[in-house]
């Protein structure tokens, strides 16, 4: 699952937060955003399975 892969990157970014010369704060933000996107899309798929009137993600953000 994509969320599991993203979680790995998120944990690695968190583990490296003590390195002041790295891009870890940006990586933490980016990977957590990606986790949100993946799980948001998954929840839409589950909602659609039970209700055909749920709009697609792109339709909700317009």
C-alpha positions in Angstrom: 0.0 0.0 0.0 1.2 3.5 -0.8 0.5 4.8 2.7 2.9 2.2 4.2 5.7 3.3 1.9 5.0 7.0 2.7 5.0 6.2 6.4 8.5 4.7 6.0 9.7 8.0 4.5 7.9 9.9 7.2 9.6 7.9 10.0 13.0 8.3 8.3 12.5 12.1 8.1 11.5 12.3 11.7 14.5 10.2 12.8 16.8 12.7 11.0 15.4 15.8 12.6 18.5 16.3 14.8 20.6 17.0 11.7 20.4 20.7 11.3 22.0 20.7 7.8 19.4 18.4 6.2 16.1 19.0 4.5 14.3 16.9 7.1 11.7 19.5 8.1 10.7 19.8 4.5 10.7 16.0 4.0 8.5 15.5 7.1 6.0 18.0 5.7 6.1 16.5 2.2 5.7 12.9 3.4 2.9 13.8 5.8 1.1 15.6 3.0 1.5 12.6 0.8 0.1 10.3 3.5 -2.9 12.6 3.8 -3.5 12.5 0.0 -3.2 8.7 -0.2 -5.6 8.1 2.7 -8.0 10.8 1.5 -8.2 9.1 -1.8 -8.7 5.7 -0.1 -11.5 7.1 2.0 -13.2 8.4 -1.1 -13.0 5.0 -2.7 -14.6 3.4 0.3 -17.3 6.0 0.3 -18.0 5.5 -3.4 -18.3 1.8 -2.7 -21.3 2.6 -0.5 -22.6 5.7 -2.2 -22.3 6.5 -5.9 -22.9 10.3 -5.3 -19.5 11.0 -3.6 -17.6 13.3 -6.0 -14.1 12.6 -7.1 -11.2 14.3 -5.3 -10.5 16.7 -8.2 -14.2 17.7 -8.2 -14.2 18.5 -4.5 -11.1 20.8 -4.8 -12.3 22.9 -7.6 
